[in-house]
Amino acid sequence: MEFIDLKSQYHASKGLIDRRIQEVLDHGQYIMGPEVAELEKRLATYTGARHCITVASGTEALLVALMALGVQAGDEVITSPFTFIATAEVVALLGAVPVFVDVDPRTGNLDPSLVEERITPRTRVVLPVSLYGQPADMHEINTVAERHGLAVVEDAAQSFGATYRGARSCNLSTVGCTSFFPSKPLGCYGDGGALFTNDELLARAMREIRVHGQSRRYVHTRVGVGGRMDTLQCAIVLAKLELFDWELAQRRRAAATYDALLGGRVSLIARPGDRSSALAQYTVLVEDRNAVQQALQAAGIPSVVHYPVPAHLQPAYVHLDPGANCPVAQALCDKVLSLPMGPYLPDEDIRAVCTALLDAVGVRGRAGAVRDDAPTRRAAQA
């Protein structure tokens, strides 16, 4: 069993992907080819944002966003400790200070009620993470930020396609940043990412920063990076967009099956009703996680911990915010376990995962029968 089945995804879109790649090989414009602008237009339309700027990775997107907002050495950026390290990494790379605020125990997302107490005169940005594909409580975060004149950057690396109160992730704040890493809900076959904003001046700044700060060829109006997304990777994302909404629906189908088999028997990450998740991961909370993982492995079932150590306790970061107090994040890091997930995960595999998990955690009874609609799914893929 695959943790994320990228091979089946390729075969479902093989014709589209191969054609798109061949078109790039034929025209030979591997850097800033026509697919780059086409993808940016498609993604902007999808999210509802006025501007989309593709970049070399999700990490690059975060870095470019902070640079465009003028974050400098000594500034502070409030963020979550319960995330992949890139969120804090880009802050530190600019010489700024990541200030860690604890998370909501139900969702693992930044707790808006704790943000204001950590704002200081040096705070410039609030950087919430849409964890596991689900946006944080962006209205409350935006309200606090607006009260203090702060920008909000959504780290939406895992949540492209998700919604919050009817609006799309990546278009919920000053800037949204996403990733097209292969395992993301919308992924390419290497690294890639994108920024989204409704601010014309920010969009111009981000476009210039991604090409070494150029306003036009060999005229460098600001400090920048070599952060362009390759044309080939843009072509692959364009192909995958054709089935993306269907794949999101299949992720919801898989999550609903998991919910039905595990709900009330295993602790789950909550998904509040005012938002939808792109379901980049399906994550449960277990005691004695090492033993559970070993039992799953013995049954041939892969699992991953997202994430075992909070950012504020990582060796390279622990000194940056000595005042961080994040007991909820620490507790979640000890218990979270991500199970196989994806649009091509059949119900019979989910049932096998749930049976093995329930056995491992000592819950009586096995996962019950689930309707197998694989023929319907295969027909939809065709």
C-alpha positions in Angstrom: 0.0 0.0 0.0 1.3 3.5 -0.9 1.1 6.3 1.6 0.4 8.6 -1.3 -0.3 6.9 -4.7 1.3 9.2 -7.3 1.6 6.4 -9.9 -2.2 5.9 -10.1 -2.7 9.6 -10.3 -0.3 9.8 -13.3 -2.0 7.0 -15.1 -5.4 8.7 -14.6 -4.1 11.9 -16.3 -1.4 10.3 -18.5 -2.6 11.6 -21.8 -3.0 15.2 -20.5 0.3 15.2 -18.8 2.3 13.7 -21.6 0.7 16.1 -24.1 1.5 19.1 -22.0 5.1 18.0 -21.4 5.6 17.4 -25.2 4.3 20.9 -26.0 7.1 22.4 -23.8 9.7 20.1 -25.4 8.5 21.2 -28.8 8.6 25.0 -28.1 11.7 24.8 -25.9 11.0 27.7 -23.6 11.9 26.0 -20.4 12.1 29.2 -18.3 9.1 31.6 -18.3 7.5 29.8 -21.2 3.8 30.5 -22.1 2.6 27.8 -19.7 3.8 30.0 -16.7 1.4 32.8 -17.6 -1.4 30.4 -18.5 -1.1 28.6 -15.1 -1.0 31.9 -13.2 -4.2 33.0 -14.9 -5.9 29.7 -14.2 -4.9 29.6 -10.6 -5.9 33.2 -10.0 -9.3 32.5 -11.5 -9.7 29.3 -9.3 -8.9 31.1 -6.1 -10.6 34.4 -6.9 -7.4 36.4 -6.2 -6.5 39.2 -8.6 -2.9 38.1 -8.9 -1.0 34.8 -9.0 2.8 34.6 -9.1 4.4 31.2 -9.6 7.7 30.5 -7.9 10.2 27.7 -7.5 8.7 26.1 -4.3 6.4 26.6 -1.5 9.3 27.7 0.7 10.3 30.3 -1.9 6.7 31.5 -1.9 6.9 32.3 1.8 10.3 33.9 1.5 9.2 36.1 -1.4 6.0 37.1 0.4 7.9 38.3 3.5 10.5 40.1 1.3 7.7 41.9 -0.6 6.2 43.0 2.7 9.5 44.5 3.8 10.3 42.1 6.7 13.9 42.8 7.8 16.4 41.8 10.5 15.0 42.3 14.0 11.3 42.3 12.9 9.0 39.7 14.4 6.6 37.3 12.6 4.0 35.5 14.6 3.5 32.0 13.5 2.6 28.4 14.5 5.1 26.0 16.0 3.1 23.0 14.7 4.2 23.0 11.0 6.9 22.0 8.7 10.1 23.9 9.5 9.9 26.0 6.3 7.4 28.3 7.9 9.8 29.5 10.5 12.9 29.0 8.3 12.0 31.8 5.9 11.6 34.2 8.8 15.0 33.3 10.2 16.6 33.6 6.8 15.7 37.2 6.7 17.2 37.8 10.1 13.7 38.3 11.6 12.4 36.5 14.7 9.7 33.8 14.5 7.4 34.3 17.5 5.5 31.1 18.2 1.9 31.1 19.3 0.2 27.9 20.5 -2.5 26.0 18.5 -6.1 25.0 18.8 -6.2 21.5 20.3 -9.1 20.5 18.0 -7.5 21.4 14.6 -3.8 22.0 15.3 -4.1 25.4 13.6 -3.0 28.7 15.1 -5.2 29.7 18.0 -6.5 33.3 17.2 -7.2 34.0 20.9 -3.5 33.8 21.8 -2.1 36.0 19.0 -2.7 39.4 20.4 -0.8 38.9 23.6 2.4 38.2 21.6 2.2 41.3 19.4 4.9 43.8 20.1 6.1 47.1 18.4 8.4 44.9 16.3 5.7 42.6 14.9 5.2 42.9 11.2 3.3 39.9 10.0 1.1 37.1 11.2 1.8 33.8 9.4 -0.9 31.1 10.1 -0.6 27.6 8.6 -3.5 25.8 7.0 -2.5 22.5 8.6 -3.3 19.2 6.9 -5.2 21.0 4.2 -7.6 23.0 6.5 -7.5 26.8 6.9 -7.1 28.3 10.3 -9.8 30.7 11.7 -8.8 33.4 9.3 -11.5 35.9 10.1 -10.4 36.1 13.7 -6.7 36.2 12.7 -7.4 38.9 10.1 -9.4 40.9 12.6 -6.6 40.9 15.2 -4.0 41.8 12.5 -6.0 44.6 11.1 -6.4 46.1 14.6 -2.7 46.3 14.9 -1.9 47.2 11.3 -0.3 43.9 10.4 -0.2 41.9 7.2 -1.4 38.3 7.2 0.3 35.6 5.1 -1.4 32.3 4.8 0.9 29.3 4.6 -1.4 27.3 2.4 1.2 24.8 1.3 -1.2 21.9 2.1 -4.5 23.6 1.4 -4.9 24.6 -2.2 -8.6 23.8 -3.0 -9.8 24.2 0.6 -12.4 26.9 1.6 -13.1 29.1 4.5 -16.6 30.7 4.8 -17.1 30.3 1.1 -13.7 31.8 0.0 -10.8 29.8 -1.4 -7.6 29.1 0.6 -4.8 31.3 -0.8 -7.3 34.2 -1.1 -8.1 34.7 2.6 -5.5 37.3 3.6 -2.9 39.8 2.4 -0.9 37.1 0.7 -1.5 33.4 0.3 1.4 31.0 -0.4 1.0 27.4 -1.7 3.2 24.5 -2.7 3.1 22.1 -5.7 5.5 19.6 -4.1 4.5 16.2 -5.6 2.6 15.0 -2.5 0.4 18.1 -2.2 -3.2 18.0 -3.2 -2.2 19.8 -6.5 1.4 18.8 -7.1 3.9 18.9 -9.9 6.8 16.4 -10.5 9.5 18.4 -8.7 9.3 21.6 -6.7 7.0 24.5 -7.4 4.8 27.0 -5.6 2.7 30.2 -6.0 1.7 33.4 -4.3 -1.7 35.1 -4.4 -2.7 38.6 -3.6 -5.3 41.3 -4.4 -2.7 44.1 -3.9 -1.3 45.5 -7.1 1.9 46.8 -5.5 2.6 43.6 -3.7 2.1 41.6 -6.8 4.5 43.8 -8.7 7.1 43.5 -5.9 6.7 39.7 -5.8 7.1 39.4 -9.6 10.3 41.4 -9.4 11.7 39.6 -6.4 11.3 36.1 -8.1 13.6 37.3 -11.0 16.5 38.7 -9.0 14.6 42.0 -8.2 14.4 43.0 -11.9 11.8 45.6 -13.0 13.0 45.0 -16.5 15.9 43.1 -18.0 19.2 43.9 -16.2 17.5 46.7 -14.1 17.4 45.6 -10.5 15.2 47.8 -8.4 15.1 45.6 -5.3 17.0 42.7 -3.8 15.6 39.4 -5.1 16.1 35.7 -5.6 16.2 33.2 -8.5 12.8 31.9 -7.7 11.0 31.1 -11.0 8.9 28.0 -11.5 10.1 25.9 -14.4 7.8 25.8 -17.5 7.7 22.0 -17.4 6.4 22.0 -13.9 3.8 24.6 -14.8 2.7 22.4 -17.7 2.3 19.4 -15.3 0.1 21.4 -12.9 -2.0 22.7 -15.8 -2.7 19.1 -16.8 -3.5 18.0 -13.2 -5.9 20.9 -12.9 -8.3 19.2 -15.3 -9.1 16.4 -12.7 -8.4 18.5 -9.6 -12.0 19.1 -8.4 -12.8 15.4 -9.0 -9.7 14.5 -7.0 -10.8 16.8 -4.1 -14.2 15.1 -4.1 -12.4 11.7 -3.9 -10.3 12.9 -1.0 -13.6 13.9 0.8 -15.0 10.4 0.0 -11.9 8.8 1.5 -12.0 11.0 4.6 -15.8 10.3 5.1 -15.0 6.6 5.0 -12.2 7.0 7.5 -14.6 9.1 9.7 -17.3 6.5 9.6 -14.9 3.7 10.6 -12.9 5.6 13.2 -15.2 8.3 14.6 -15.9 7.7 18.3 -13.2 5.1 18.5 -10.0 7.1 17.8 -9.4 10.8 18.3 -9.5 12.7 15.0 -8.3 16.2 13.9 -11.5 18.3 13.9 -12.9 19.8 10.7 -15.2 22.7 11.7 -18.3 23.3 9.5 -17.4 26.8 8.3 -14.4 25.5 6.3 -13.5 22.6 4.0 -10.2 20.8 3.9 -8.1 19.8 0.9 -7.2 16.8 3.0 -3.6 16.7 2.2 -3.3 14.4 5.2 -5.8 12.3 7.2 -4.4 12.5 10.8 -5.5 10.8 14.0 -4.2 11.1 17.6 -3.0 8.0 19.4 -1.2 7.1 22.6 2.0 5.1 22.4 2.5 6.1 18.8 5.7 4.1 18.2 4.0 0.9 19.1 1.0 1.8 16.9 3.3 2.6 13.9 5.1 -0.7 14.4 1.9 -2.6 14.4 0.7 -0.8 11.2 4.1 -1.5 9.6 3.8 -5.2 10.4 0.4 -5.2 8.6 2.0 -3.5 5.5 0.5 -0.1 6.2 2.6 3.0 5.9 2.1 6.0 8.3 3.9 9.3 8.8 4.2 11.7 11.7 3.4 15.3 10.7 5.2 16.6 12.9 7.2 15.0 15.7 9.0 18.1 17.1 7.4 21.6 17.3 9.4 24.3 15.6 10.1 26.3 18.8 11.9 23.2 20.2 14.0 22.5 17.1 17.7 22.8 17.8 18.3 25.6 15.3 15.3 27.6 16.5 15.0 27.1 20.2 17.0 30.2 21.1 15.0 32.5 18.8 11.9 32.7 20.9 12.8 31.7 24.5 9.4 33.0 25.7 7.4 30.5 23.5 4.9 28.5 25.6 3.1 26.0 23.4 2.0 23.0 25.4 -0.8 22.1 23.0 1.5 21.9 20.1 3.9 19.8 22.1 1.1 17.4 23.1 -0.1 17.1 19.5 3.5 16.3 18.3 3.5 13.4 20.6 0.2 11.9 19.3 -0.4 12.8 15.7 -0.2 10.0 13.1 -1.1 10.5 9.4 -2.6 7.6 7.5 -2.6 6.8 3.8 -4.6 9.4 1.9 -5.4 10.4 -1.6 -8.0 10.4 -4.4 -7.1 7.0 -5.6 -7.2 5.2 -2.3 -9.9 2.5 -2.5 -12.4 1.9 0.3 -11.0 -1.7 0.8 -7.6 -0.2 1.6 -9.1 2.3 4.0 -11.0 -0.6 5.7 -7.7 -2.5 6.0 -6.0 0.6 7.5 -8.8 1.1 10.0 -8.9 -2.5 11.1 -5.1 -2.6 11.7 -5.3 0.8 13.5 -8.2 -0.3 15.8 -6.4 -3.5 16.6 -3.2 -1.6 17.4 -4.9 0.8 19.8 -6.8 -2.0 21.5 -10.3 -1.0 20.4 -12.7 -3.9 20.3 -14.3 -4.9 17.0 -13.0 -4.4 13.5 -13.8 -1.9 10.8 -17.1 -2.7 9.3 -18.2 -3.1 5.7 -18.1 -0.1 3.4 -19.8 0.2 0.1 -17.2 -0.4 -2.7 -17.8 2.2 -5.5 -14.5 1.5 -7.2 -16.1 0.8 -10.6 -17.8 4.2 -10.4 -14.5 5.9 -9.6 -12.7 4.1 -12.4 -15.5 5.2 -14.8 -15.0 8.8 -13.6 -11.3 8.6 -14.2 -11.8 7.4 -17.8 
